Amino acid sequence: MTISGVILAAGSSSRLGRPKQLLPLAGRPLLAHTVTNAVASSLDDVILVLGHRAEEIAAAVGEQGQRTTINPDYASGQSTSVLAGLAALPDSANAVLFLLGDQPSVTPAVIDTLLDAYRADPAPIMVPVYGGERGNPVLFDRALFPELRQVSGDEGARTIVRAHAGEVRPVPVPGAAPPQDVDTEADYARLLAAWSVASLDDIEPR
């Protein structure tokens, strides 16, 4: 089975007022951590979708083994980045895992738990469960690719999850709570506080 990861990181961070992708985190841009985790997992392919200030952000993240695609329509909502990621998938992709660029605490262990569950017993949609609560990233089987290509607006793939609620398989993953988005300065402060108590040998904050 071939499973590709798509990192959605094209937005303009309008609520934050500065590119969240470039926020300093342990001496590196926030998005660089997300890319590192995806590349370190057993994903067969990692696609990074950029848009706002794409050249600057790509240079800051660096080449880690990911493929980068540009979404020129990023201002029209997250769905356009979903479409850009889907367009970049290899023909061999059996499934796609959508990761959010502003969730650097999604570790390779979380990703691999989802991938192992899919490879052992595929389901149309697989979602991670952290301590009893659903979160990201979300995996979609290729059977849903045609529907994913019809998404619009700023909801991304959430409409597909709701439409197929009975086909969603929860997968318990490491972590006590779902990863949070970084949309505001308060969110960023919480991330920094969590990261500051992380083990030097552990990518994931405690």
MDAnalysis code that builds the backbone (N, CA, C; Angstrom):
import MDAnalysis as mda
import numpy as np

u = mda.Universe.empty(618, n_residues=206, atom_resindex=np.repeat(np.arange(206), 3), trajectory=True)
u.add_TopologyAttr("name", ["N", "CA", "C"] * 206)
u.add_TopologyAttr("resid", np.arange(1, 207))
u.add_TopologyAttr("resname", ["MET", "THR", "ILE", "SER", "GLY", "VAL", "ILE", "LEU", "ALA", "ALA", "GLY", "SER", "SER", "SER", "ARG", "LEU", "GLY", "ARG", "PRO", "LYS", "GLN", "LEU", "LEU", "PRO", "LEU", "ALA", "GLY", "ARG", "PRO", "LEU", "LEU", "ALA", "HIS", "THR", "VAL", "THR", "ASN", "ALA", "VAL", "ALA", "SER", "SER", "LEU", "ASP", "ASP", "VAL", "ILE", "LEU", "VAL", "LEU", "GLY", "HIS", "ARG", "ALA", "GLU", "GLU", "ILE", "ALA", "ALA", "ALA", "VAL", "GLY", "GLU", "GLN", "GLY", "GLN", "ARG", "THR", "THR", "ILE", "ASN", "PRO", "ASP", "TYR", "ALA", "SER", "GLY", "GLN", "SER", "THR", "SER", "VAL", "LEU", "ALA", "GLY", "LEU", "ALA", "ALA", "LEU", "PRO", "ASP", "SER", "ALA", "ASN", "ALA", "VAL", "LEU", "PHE", "LEU", "LEU", "GLY", "ASP", "GLN", "PRO", "SER", "VAL", "THR", "PRO", "ALA", "VAL", "ILE", "ASP", "THR", "LEU", "LEU", "ASP", "ALA", "TYR", "ARG", "ALA", "ASP", "PRO", "ALA", "PRO", "ILE", "MET", "VAL", "PRO", "VAL", "TYR", "GLY", "GLY", "GLU", "ARG", "GLY", "ASN", "PRO", "VAL", "LEU", "PHE", "ASP", "ARG", "ALA", "LEU", "PHE", "PRO", "GLU", "LEU", "ARG", "GLN", "VAL", "SER", "GLY", "ASP", "GLU", "GLY", "ALA", "ARG", "THR", "ILE", "VAL", "ARG", "ALA", "HIS", "ALA", "GLY", "GLU", "VAL", "ARG", "PRO", "VAL", "PRO", "VAL", "PRO", "GLY", "ALA", "ALA", "PRO", "PRO", "GLN", "ASP", "VAL", "ASP", "THR", "GLU", "ALA", "ASP", "TYR", "ALA", "ARG", "LEU", "LEU", "ALA", "ALA", "TRP", "SER", "VAL", "ALA", "SER", "LEU", "ASP", "ASP", "ILE", "GLU", "PRO", "ARG"])
u.atoms.positions = np.array([
    [0.833, -1.196, 0.000],
    [0.000, 0.000, 0.000],
    [0.871, 1.250, 0.000],
    [0.452, 2.228, -0.768],
    [1.134, 3.520, -0.809],
    [0.260, 4.554, -0.113],
    [0.800, 5.185, 0.911],
    [0.062, 6.219, 1.641],
    [0.865, 7.505, 1.598],
    [0.240, 8.549, 1.086],
    [0.887, 9.854, 0.989],
    [0.387, 10.774, 2.089],
    [1.280, 11.620, 2.575],
    [0.895, 12.644, 3.533],
    [0.850, 13.997, 2.854],
    [-0.180, 14.767, 3.144],
    [-0.311, 16.126, 2.608],
    [-0.357, 17.090, 3.781],
    [0.629, 17.981, 3.856],
    [0.685, 18.984, 4.924],
    [0.072, 20.276, 4.407],
    [-1.010, 20.711, 5.024],
    [-1.715, 21.921, 4.607],
    [-1.112, 23.118, 5.341],
    [-0.397, 23.971, 4.593],
    [0.316, 25.090, 5.225],
    [0.356, 26.312, 4.324],
    [-0.736, 26.552, 3.604],
    [-0.746, 27.628, 2.616],
    [-1.361, 28.924, 3.111],
    [-1.986, 28.912, 4.279],
    [-2.762, 30.063, 4.731],
    [-1.943, 31.288, 5.071],
    [-2.635, 32.407, 5.211],
    [-1.984, 33.696, 5.472],
    [-1.918, 34.041, 6.952],
    [-2.426, 33.161, 7.840],
    [-2.387, 33.391, 9.293],
    [-3.013, 34.732, 9.654],
    [-4.185, 35.010, 9.092],
    [-4.811, 36.320, 9.266],
    [-5.144, 36.618, 10.729],
    [-5.529, 35.616, 11.499],
    [-5.876, 35.844, 12.906],
    [-4.642, 36.156, 13.737],
    [-3.523, 35.555, 13.367],
    [-2.295, 35.765, 14.126],
    [-1.614, 37.071, 13.749],
    [-1.709, 37.442, 12.477],
    [-1.097, 38.681, 12.021],
    [0.335, 38.544, 11.556],
    [0.863, 37.325, 11.573],
    [2.190, 37.022, 11.046],
    [2.200, 35.552, 10.666],
    [3.073, 35.128, 9.768],
    [3.029, 33.736, 9.291],
    [3.293, 32.729, 10.415],
    [2.305, 31.949, 10.746],
    [2.492, 30.953, 11.799],
    [3.534, 29.915, 11.394],
    [3.670, 29.704, 10.083],
    [4.638, 28.721, 9.606],
    [6.061, 29.055, 10.048],
    [6.331, 30.347, 10.269],
    [7.686, 30.803, 10.579],
    [7.900, 31.092, 12.063],
    [6.909, 30.848, 12.892],
    [7.064, 31.120, 14.321],
    [8.243, 30.315, 14.884],
    [9.120, 30.952, 15.655],
    [10.265, 30.225, 16.210],
    [9.811, 29.177, 17.228],
    [10.359, 27.987, 17.093],
    [10.048, 26.903, 18.021],
    [11.298, 26.034, 18.164],
    [11.914, 26.116, 19.322],
    [13.142, 25.349, 19.595],
    [14.204, 25.599, 18.531],
    [14.320, 26.861, 18.120],
    [15.376, 27.235, 17.196],
    [15.090, 26.972, 15.736],
    [13.858, 26.551, 15.429],
    [13.486, 26.260, 14.043],
    [12.095, 26.830, 13.784],
    [11.730, 27.025, 12.504],
    [10.359, 27.445, 12.211],
    [9.367, 26.357, 12.618],
    [8.213, 26.778, 13.094],
    [7.180, 25.837, 13.522],
    [6.896, 24.787, 12.456],
    [6.725, 25.229, 11.211],
    [6.376, 24.294, 10.145],
    [7.473, 23.267, 9.898],
    [8.715, 23.631, 10.145],
    [9.816, 22.684, 9.934],
    [9.649, 21.456, 10.815],
    [9.129, 21.641, 12.042],
    [8.903, 20.508, 12.936],
    [7.824, 19.579, 12.374],
    [6.756, 20.155, 11.838],
    [5.678, 19.350, 11.253],
    [6.207, 18.526, 10.091],
    [7.021, 19.150, 9.247],
    [7.586, 18.443, 8.107],
    [8.534, 17.340, 8.571],
    [9.374, 17.648, 9.553],
    [10.304, 16.652, 10.086],
    [9.566, 15.418, 10.577],
    [8.493, 15.617, 11.318],
    [7.732, 14.494, 11.860],
    [7.108, 13.651, 10.761],
    [6.569, 14.306, 9.738],
    [5.949, 13.575, 8.638],
    [6.982, 12.756, 7.869],
    [8.127, 13.372, 7.598],
    [9.173, 12.681, 6.846],
    [9.758, 11.522, 7.652],
    [9.801, 11.671, 8.975],
    [10.359, 10.620, 9.834],
    [9.407, 9.445, 10.021],
    [8.167, 9.609, 9.629],
    [7.182, 8.538, 9.764],
    [7.321, 7.555, 8.607],
    [6.428, 6.569, 8.560],
    [6.466, 5.584, 7.479],
    [5.595, 5.981, 6.292],
    [5.218, 7.243, 6.205],
    [4.541, 7.724, 5.001],
    [5.430, 7.472, 3.790],
    [4.823, 7.072, 2.684],
    [5.594, 6.788, 1.478],
    [5.962, 8.047, 0.711],
    [5.258, 9.140, 0.998],
    [5.431, 10.367, 0.229],
    [4.895, 11.503, 1.094],
    [5.599, 12.612, 1.136],
    [5.139, 13.770, 1.917],
    [5.071, 14.979, 0.990],
    [3.889, 15.563, 0.900],
    [3.647, 16.719, 0.041],
    [3.330, 17.915, 0.928],
    [4.060, 18.983, 0.748],
    [3.855, 20.221, 1.507],
    [3.162, 21.234, 0.609],
    [1.985, 21.685, 1.034],
    [1.216, 22.663, 0.251],
    [1.442, 24.051, 0.851],
    [2.042, 24.929, 0.058],
    [2.299, 26.304, 0.480],
    [1.529, 27.269, -0.400],
    [1.369, 28.510, 0.089],
    [0.667, 29.539, -0.674],
    [1.191, 30.912, -0.313],
    [0.702, 31.462, 0.813],
    [1.133, 32.776, 1.276],
    [2.630, 32.766, 1.578],
    [3.355, 33.711, 0.980],
    [4.810, 33.844, 1.180],
    [5.516, 32.506, 1.004],
    [5.109, 31.793, -0.048],
    [5.570, 30.420, -0.258],
    [7.087, 30.318, -0.390],
    [7.697, 31.206, -1.149],
    [9.144, 31.103, -1.376],
    [9.914, 31.276, -0.075],
    [9.514, 32.260, 0.716],
    [10.178, 32.523, 1.989],
    [10.023, 31.346, 2.950],
    [8.810, 30.805, 3.019],
    [8.542, 29.708, 3.943],
    [9.261, 28.438, 3.502],
    [9.258, 28.164, 2.202],
    [9.958, 26.979, 1.702],
    [11.444, 27.040, 2.034],
    [12.034, 28.219, 1.889],
    [13.457, 28.378, 2.187],
    [13.727, 28.170, 3.669],
    [12.820, 28.654, 4.522],
    [13.005, 28.518, 5.961],
    [12.859, 27.073, 6.428],
    [11.938, 26.348, 5.825],
    [11.701, 24.955, 6.199],
    [12.847, 24.067, 5.719],
    [13.352, 24.359, 4.525],
    [14.449, 23.583, 3.981],
    [13.990, 22.291, 3.332],
    [14.913, 21.622, 2.696],
    [14.621, 20.371, 2.006],
    [14.842, 19.210, 2.969],
    [13.773, 18.535, 3.302],
    [13.856, 17.418, 4.247],
    [13.409, 16.098, 3.628],
    [13.141, 16.127, 2.334],
    [12.640, 14.934, 1.672],
    [11.192, 15.063, 1.238],
    [10.577, 16.198, 1.560],
    [9.212, 16.455, 1.137],
    [9.178, 16.974, -0.301],
    [8.016, 16.871, -0.913],
    [7.756, 17.549, -2.189],
    [6.880, 18.752, -1.893],
    [7.143, 19.862, -2.538],
    [6.379, 21.079, -2.283],
    [5.547, 21.444, -3.503],
    [4.274, 21.760, -3.251],
    [3.406, 22.243, -4.314],
    [2.794, 23.569, -3.863],
    [2.558, 24.455, -4.805],
    [2.059, 25.798, -4.486],
    [0.583, 25.905, -4.810],
    [-0.167, 26.456, -3.871],
    [-1.589, 26.726, -4.062],
    [-1.774, 28.224, -4.268],
    [-1.939, 28.668, -5.507],
    [-2.099, 30.100, -5.751],
    [-3.447, 30.643, -5.289],
    [-4.408, 29.759, -5.011],
    [-5.752, 30.173, -4.611],
    [-5.978, 30.034, -3.115],
    [-4.905, 30.036, -2.323],
    [-5.016, 29.784, -0.878],
    [-5.996, 30.720, -0.180],
    [-6.152, 31.955, -0.676],
    [-7.038, 32.922, -0.017],
    [-8.502, 32.523, -0.109],
    [-8.824, 31.546, -0.962],
    [-10.212, 31.107, -1.131],
    [-10.619, 30.028, -0.143],
    [-9.721, 29.640, 0.743],
    [-10.086, 28.682, 1.774],
    [-9.261, 27.413, 1.747],
    [-9.354, 26.660, 2.872],
    [-8.527, 25.460, 3.024],
    [-8.823, 24.405, 1.969],
    [-10.048, 24.395, 1.452],
    [-10.392, 23.394, 0.445],
    [-9.471, 23.480, -0.768],
    [-9.007, 24.685, -1.104],
    [-8.134, 24.816, -2.274],
    [-6.788, 24.144, -2.021],
    [-6.349, 24.094, -0.776],
    [-5.112, 23.392, -0.449],
    [-5.318, 21.881, -0.459],
    [-6.500, 21.443, -0.038],
    [-6.836, 20.023, -0.149],
    [-6.767, 19.603, -1.620],
    [-7.347, 20.415, -2.488],
    [-7.347, 20.103, -3.917],
    [-5.934, 20.110, -4.489],
    [-5.113, 21.066, -4.064],
    [-3.736, 21.122, -4.531],
    [-2.961, 19.895, -4.091],
    [-3.192, 19.458, -2.856],
    [-2.525, 18.260, -2.372],
    [-2.966, 17.023, -3.130],
    [-4.252, 16.902, -3.365],
    [-4.767, 15.758, -4.123],
    [-4.187, 15.721, -5.532],
    [-4.057, 16.884, -6.147],
    [-3.523, 16.948, -7.511],
    [-2.071, 16.495, -7.572],
    [-1.368, 16.609, -6.443],
    [0.053, 16.239, -6.409],
    [0.277, 14.782, -6.010],
    [-0.790, 14.058, -5.659],
    [-0.624, 12.673, -5.230],
    [-0.124, 11.801, -6.375],
    [0.698, 10.818, -6.070],
    [1.085, 9.858, -7.102],
    [-0.113, 8.987, -7.473],
    [-0.119, 8.483, -8.687],
    [-1.226, 7.631, -9.122],
    [-1.354, 6.379, -8.276],
    [-0.268, 5.989, -7.637],
    [-0.262, 4.755, -6.852],
    [-0.839, 4.924, -5.455],
    [-1.201, 6.121, -5.067],
    [-1.639, 6.368, -3.683],
    [-2.926, 5.610, -3.364],
    [-2.868, 4.768, -2.335],
    [-4.061, 4.069, -1.857],
    [-4.836, 4.893, -0.847],
    [-4.136, 5.840, -0.215],
    [-4.772, 6.670, 0.808],
    [-3.966, 7.948, 0.966],
    [-4.605, 8.938, 1.578],
    [-3.930, 10.202, 1.865],
    [-4.170, 10.575, 3.323],
    [-3.127, 11.051, 3.971],
    [-3.223, 11.531, 5.346],
    [-3.034, 13.036, 5.330],
    [-4.054, 13.782, 5.754],
    [-3.971, 15.235, 5.784],
    [-3.474, 15.700, 7.152],
    [-2.356, 16.428, 7.144],
    [-1.788, 17.001, 8.361],
    [-1.889, 18.513, 8.288],
    [-2.059, 19.148, 9.448],
    [-2.116, 20.606, 9.505],
    [-0.736, 21.143, 9.837],
    [-0.300, 22.134, 9.090],
    [1.048, 22.666, 9.261],
    [1.304, 23.259, 10.625],
    [0.247, 23.700, 11.312],
    [0.439, 24.349, 12.614],
    [0.224, 23.394, 13.786],
    [0.430, 22.091, 13.537],
    [0.338, 21.100, 14.614],
    [1.644, 20.303, 14.693],
    [2.716, 20.960, 15.140],
    [4.025, 20.295, 15.181],
    [4.146, 19.204, 16.229],
    [3.171, 19.072, 17.129],
    [3.239, 18.032, 18.151],
    [2.648, 16.703, 17.678],
    [2.214, 16.627, 16.407],
    [1.813, 15.335, 15.842],
    [3.092, 14.573, 15.505],
    [3.395, 13.567, 16.297],
    [4.671, 12.881, 16.206],
    [4.658, 11.770, 15.153],
    [5.840, 11.286, 14.776],
    [5.890, 10.113, 13.902],
    [5.148, 8.916, 14.496],
    [5.172, 8.776, 15.819],
    [4.472, 7.654, 16.450],
    [2.968, 7.736, 16.234],
    [2.410, 8.944, 16.319],
    [0.982, 9.124, 16.054],
    [0.671, 8.772, 14.601],
    [1.470, 9.306, 13.700],
    [1.259, 9.042, 12.272],
    [1.346, 7.552, 11.981],
    [2.380, 6.898, 12.504],
    [2.586, 5.485, 12.200],
    [1.506, 4.599, 12.813],
    [0.947, 4.997, 13.948],
    [-0.154, 4.237, 14.524],
    [-1.349, 4.225, 13.580],
    [-1.645, 5.372, 12.991],
    [-2.728, 5.441, 12.010],
    [-2.415, 4.622, 10.765],
    [-1.187, 4.755, 10.262],
    [-0.810, 4.039, 9.048],
    [-0.834, 2.533, 9.267],
    [-0.336, 2.073, 10.409],
    [-0.341, 0.639, 10.704],
    [-1.768, 0.108, 10.780],
    [-2.660, 0.891, 11.383],
    [-4.061, 0.459, 11.499],
    [-4.700, 0.362, 10.117],
    [-4.395, 1.310, 9.246],
    [-4.962, 1.275, 7.899],
    [-4.417, 0.092, 7.113],
    [-3.116, -0.123, 7.197],
    [-2.509, -1.212, 6.430],
    [-3.000, -2.572, 6.908],
    [-3.313, -2.688, 8.198],
    [-3.803, -3.954, 8.736],
    [-5.271, -4.206, 8.371],
    [-6.064, -3.148, 8.336],
    [-7.504, -3.296, 8.082],
    [-8.054, -1.958, 7.575],
    [-7.999, -1.715, 6.265],
    [-8.379, -0.409, 5.723],
    [-9.839, -0.046, 6.001],
    [-10.058, 1.243, 6.185],
    [-11.403, 1.797, 6.318],
    [-11.452, 3.075, 5.488],
    [-12.641, 3.532, 5.081],
    [-12.740, 4.741, 4.254],
    [-12.119, 5.973, 4.903],
    [-12.341, 6.135, 6.222],
    [-11.795, 7.270, 6.968],
    [-11.275, 6.754, 8.306],
    [-10.078, 7.183, 8.669],
    [-9.510, 6.780, 9.949],
    [-9.064, 8.026, 10.695],
    [-9.512, 8.160, 11.932],
    [-9.195, 9.345, 12.728],
    [-8.497, 8.936, 14.018],
    [-7.510, 9.712, 14.458],
    [-6.835, 9.394, 15.707],
    [-7.681, 9.798, 16.909],
    [-7.558, 9.031, 17.967],
    [-8.254, 9.329, 19.215],
    [-7.207, 9.474, 20.305],
    [-7.147, 10.673, 20.898],
    [-6.211, 10.994, 21.965],
    [-6.954, 11.021, 23.293],
    [-6.712, 10.057, 24.135],
    [-7.369, 10.056, 25.441],
    [-8.883, 10.141, 25.360],
    [-9.460, 9.515, 24.356],
    [-10.902, 9.504, 24.200],
    [-11.468, 10.601, 23.324],
    [-10.610, 11.509, 22.813],
    [-11.082, 12.633, 21.999],
    [-10.460, 12.585, 20.604],
    [-11.291, 12.773, 19.597],
    [-10.802, 12.758, 18.217],
    [-9.987, 14.001, 17.895],
    [-9.047, 13.838, 16.970],
    [-8.223, 14.967, 16.552],
    [-7.673, 14.756, 15.155],
    [-6.552, 15.359, 14.883],
    [-5.874, 15.255, 13.600],
    [-4.575, 14.486, 13.777],
    [-4.017, 13.969, 12.661],
    [-4.421, 14.059, 11.251],
    [-5.473, 13.011, 10.891],
    [-6.113, 13.170, 9.732],
    [-7.172, 12.268, 9.291],
    [-6.749, 11.599, 7.990],
    [-7.019, 10.291, 7.907],
    [-6.656, 9.499, 6.727],
    [-7.897, 9.178, 5.915],
    [-7.785, 9.299, 4.586],
    [-8.879, 8.990, 3.662],
    [-8.420, 7.945, 2.654],
    [-9.237, 6.924, 2.474],
    [-8.981, 5.920, 1.442],
    [-9.242, 6.504, 0.055],
    [-8.574, 5.964, -0.941],
    [-8.705, 6.490, -2.296],
    [-10.139, 6.412, -2.833],
    [-10.977, 5.556, -2.262],
    [-12.373, 5.482, -2.693],
    [-13.084, 6.816, -2.508],
    [-12.562, 7.658, -1.593],
    [-13.186, 8.960, -1.330],
    [-12.488, 10.102, -2.069],
    [-11.466, 9.807, -2.844],
    [-10.775, 10.875, -3.581],
    [-11.725, 11.672, -4.474],
    [-12.648, 11.014, -5.215],
    [-13.568, 11.808, -6.050],
    [-14.391, 12.806, -5.238],
    [-14.845, 12.416, -4.051],
    [-15.608, 13.341, -3.216],
    [-14.717, 14.445, -2.651],
    [-13.498, 14.096, -2.284],
    [-12.570, 15.107, -1.779],
    [-12.287, 16.165, -2.831],
    [-12.292, 15.766, -4.084],
    [-12.021, 16.724, -5.164],
    [-13.177, 17.690, -5.387],
    [-14.287, 17.472, -4.692],
    [-15.444, 18.356, -4.829],
    [-15.592, 19.322, -3.651],
    [-14.673, 19.289, -2.695],
    [-14.818, 20.162, -1.531],
    [-14.631, 21.625, -1.932],
    [-15.225, 22.507, -1.135],
    [-15.127, 23.938, -1.436],
    [-15.137, 24.721, -0.130],
    [-14.798, 26.003, -0.221],
    [-14.842, 26.870, 0.951],
    [-13.684, 26.628, 1.902],
    [-13.899, 26.967, 3.170],
    [-12.818, 26.913, 4.153],
    [-12.937, 25.720, 5.094],
    [-13.826, 24.776, 4.796],
    [-14.008, 23.638, 5.687],
    [-13.064, 22.492, 5.365],
    [-12.399, 22.546, 4.252],
    [-11.498, 21.456, 3.900],
    [-12.250, 20.154, 3.762],
    [-11.729, 19.105, 4.391],
    [-12.314, 17.773, 4.236],
    [-13.334, 17.440, 5.317],
    [-13.647, 18.383, 6.196],
    [-14.577, 18.084, 7.279],
    [-15.956, 17.685, 6.767],
    [-16.359, 18.255, 5.632],
    [-17.673, 17.905, 5.088],
    [-17.721, 16.433, 4.694],
    [-16.611, 15.894, 4.224],
    [-16.567, 14.485, 3.827],
    [-16.652, 13.591, 5.068],
    [-15.988, 13.988, 6.137],
    [-16.055, 13.221, 7.383],
    [-17.492, 13.181, 7.893],
    [-18.179, 14.317, 7.858],
    [-19.575, 14.349, 8.327],
    [-20.482, 13.509, 7.431],
    [-20.239, 13.562, 6.132],
    [-21.086, 12.821, 5.192],
    [-20.920, 11.308, 5.336],
    [-19.779, 10.895, 5.848],
    [-19.491, 9.466, 5.977],
    [-19.269, 9.103, 7.449],
    [-20.044, 9.698, 8.316],
    [-19.842, 9.502, 9.754],
    [-19.880, 8.028, 10.151],
    [-20.708, 7.244, 9.483],
    [-20.827, 5.830, 9.826],
    [-19.664, 4.992, 9.349],
    [-18.798, 5.569, 8.537],
    [-17.656, 4.830, 7.996],
    [-16.328, 5.290, 8.602],
    [-16.419, 6.125, 9.626],
    [-15.209, 6.632, 10.274],
    [-14.748, 5.640, 11.337],
    [-13.485, 5.219, 11.241],
    [-12.942, 4.316, 12.250],
    [-12.000, 5.070, 13.176],
    [-12.284, 5.093, 14.472],
    [-11.386, 5.734, 15.432],
    [-10.194, 4.830, 15.727],
    [-9.019, 5.450, 15.860],
    [-7.788, 4.705, 16.142],
    [-7.108, 5.339, 17.355],
    [-7.031, 4.642, 18.479],
    [-6.313, 5.196, 19.637],
    [-4.832, 5.413, 19.300],
    [-4.325, 6.590, 19.644],
    [-2.941, 6.941, 19.344],
    [-2.263, 7.487, 20.600],
    [-0.917, 7.564, 20.598],
    [-0.224, 8.142, 21.753],
    [-0.601, 9.607, 21.948],
    [-0.692, 10.017, 23.192],
    [-1.004, 11.410, 23.495],
    [-2.246, 11.526, 24.351],
    [-2.201, 12.397, 25.339],
    [-3.320, 12.562, 26.260],
    [-4.413, 13.476, 25.724],
    [-4.068, 14.337, 24.771],
    [-5.042, 15.297, 24.237],
    [-4.730, 15.572, 22.772],
    [-5.746, 15.921, 21.974],
    [-5.511, 16.220, 20.565],
    [-4.605, 17.441, 20.401],
    [-3.826, 17.477, 19.335],
    [-2.996, 18.658, 19.078],
    [-3.879, 19.863, 18.773],
    [-3.456, 21.027, 19.234],
    [-4.222, 22.253, 19.026],
    [-3.628, 23.076, 17.881],
    [-4.502, 23.777, 17.175],
    [-4.044, 24.708, 16.143],
    [-3.342, 25.898, 16.798],
    [-2.501, 26.568, 16.034],
    [-1.881, 27.815, 16.486],
    [-2.469, 28.943, 15.639],
    [-3.542, 29.539, 16.142],
    [-4.239, 30.591, 15.409],
    [-4.039, 31.970, 16.030],
    [-3.664, 32.021, 17.306],
    [-3.536, 33.290, 18.017],
    [-2.228, 33.306, 18.803],
    [-1.876, 34.480, 19.314],
    [-0.679, 34.590, 20.141],
    [-0.814, 33.741, 21.406],
    [-2.039, 33.636, 21.945],
    [-2.260, 32.801, 23.129],
    [-1.998, 31.332, 22.810],
    [-2.428, 30.895, 21.628],
    [-2.147, 29.519, 21.203],
    [-0.644, 29.283, 21.110],
    [0.052, 30.247, 20.549],
    [1.503, 30.133, 20.404],
    [2.183, 30.070, 21.766],
    [1.716, 30.872, 22.704],
    [2.286, 30.874, 24.046],
    [2.092, 29.511, 24.714],
    [0.924, 28.900, 24.517],
    [0.680, 27.576, 25.097],
    [1.596, 26.533, 24.475],
    [1.809, 26.639, 23.168],
    [2.708, 25.696, 22.496],
    [4.125, 25.833, 23.027],
    [4.592, 27.063, 23.174],
    [5.943, 27.288, 23.690],
    [6.087, 26.723, 25.108],
    [5.053, 26.914, 25.924],
    [5.108, 26.414, 27.292],
    [5.179, 24.896, 27.315],
    [4.395, 24.254, 26.437],
    [4.422, 22.789, 26.383],
    [5.767, 22.297, 25.887],
    [6.304, 22.979, 24.888],
    [7.573, 22.558, 24.299],
    [8.722, 22.711, 25.288],
    [8.616, 23.698, 26.160],
    [9.714, 23.984, 27.073],
    [9.929, 22.889, 28.095],
    [8.921, 22.045, 28.327],
    [9.063, 20.968, 29.290],
    [9.264, 19.616, 28.611],
    [9.467, 19.635, 27.284],
    [9.676, 18.391, 26.552],
    [11.057, 17.828, 26.832],
    [11.166, 16.545, 26.767],
    [12.467, 15.894, 26.894],
    [13.311, 16.227, 25.668],
    [14.605, 16.358, 25.860],
    [15.496, 16.616, 24.741],
    [15.543, 15.447, 23.776],
    [15.145, 14.269, 24.251],
    [15.164, 13.074, 23.410],
    [13.810, 12.769, 22.797],
    [12.845, 13.645, 22.977],
    [11.478, 13.378, 22.561],
    [10.968, 14.551, 21.746],
    [10.511, 14.298, 20.517],
    [10.002, 15.366, 19.657],
    [8.713, 15.937, 20.235],
    [7.904, 15.090, 20.866],
    [6.592, 15.531, 21.333],
    [6.674, 16.205, 22.701],
    [6.079, 17.390, 22.848],
    [6.015, 18.014, 24.165],
    [5.224, 17.139, 25.131],
    [5.561, 17.205, 26.408],
    [4.839, 16.409, 27.407],
    [3.629, 17.189, 27.915],
])
